[in-house]
Amino acid sequence: MSLTNRILIAMAAGIVLGCLLNVALHSAILPEAIRSALDTYIVSGLFDAVGRIFVASLKLLVVPLVLVSLICGSSSLANSSRMGPIAGKTVIFYLATTAVAVTVALSFAVFVAPGDGVVMDGTANYQPSVPPPLVDVLVNIFPTNPVRAMADGKMLQIIVFALLFGFAIANAGDPGRRIAGFFRDMEAVVMNMVDILMRLAPYGVFALLAKLFAAMGVDVIVHLAGYFFTVLAVLLFHALVTYSVLLKGLTGLSPRILLRKMRPVWAFAFSTASSGATLPVTLRTVERRMGVHNSVAGFTIPLGATINMDGTAIMQGVATVFIAQVYGVDLTMIAFLTVILTATLASIGTAAVPGVGLITLAMVLGQVGLPVEGIALIIGVDRLLDMVRTAVNVTGDSVVSLVVAHSEKQFDESVFHDPNADQEPINGGELSSPRG
Ligand code: ASP
């Protein structure tokens, strides 16, 4: 059986077992001693431990992989004068897709009106964390100490350092060529670590989902069905329609192939609810299974995991309208534009970890004068939606990477069309004419 199928089966089995455990843990038929043993040894013991070890192992690969990939990519591009256009196109596509996402979300939410008739719970209480000022976010992109940036996993700082380093390699003559060889070898080795981890994924995904659904249950959805299904519908629309139109329209490539190749990445995104933890798998899939050259993927995917969060922006759009409706506030046209702008910019500089969307939602609500305590209304279903929106976020990263690589001819179409493609990373051009 293929690895993808094993991961998907593990995912389904984890959800089903988790839901059954949730019922068992709350049922009066089972004696208290058995329920408590189930919880202690299985759910909060075995599943929790396996799940956390799995996520830790994924995160372990993020910094080394981003660093070596980006150094390889930027060093091979540095002299081709394509670095600027690639960076420019990537950022524009990321911002544009997010703006579209939040606009669709707002329109859909206004149309469906999920908050009408919802009675506010008097106990609503949410303490928002204060988001940093935008200037600090921008200044903090530039590291003072690359080792600290890596130790703290500060993705944008690592990106800046790696780009600079790659650029210097390309301009350093023979020493540069030797160092470039070292990083190419390193990349192959770190990618191999990703392979090893992917083979363990069925166990990790299973444990994560079984634990989550055992603890949470799905009955929370019932109270917030209007909000939950509105967000879900827009997420699906964006993933299936917007991205397909974008891919087909700009590259002529088949969205079906893309969606098929994304399945294992979704399983990782869904079970970890973190674009950051999923990054190694996204990068590997985009390079080896979709044919995007390392020179583009090494830049677009880590950047996307950090600044591109279409799914998160969708949740924020629907949540803003929902909270406004519950509080009986009419949003003006200016307020809608403010939400689009804030939600698009808010994702830049926020970490790609579970639940971060709620922190930036506080910022969005604050901008349009809605009470941040409103977040307490939707928090119950947030984890479930987080899983789905993370899958949308990583899909957006992959689509933009494909579009940019296609436009820059840093793309191998035969790999994209090969259903069994899973090959060594493709390096986008050798070090061309290094000066020095
Ligand atoms: N968990 C999301 C991600 O990592 C961010 C969020 O929406 O909270 O992409």
Residues whose N, C-alpha, C, O or C-beta is under 5 A from the ligand:
A	BS01	LIG	A273 S274 S275 G276 T312 A352 V353 P354 G355 V356 G357 L358 D386 T390 N393
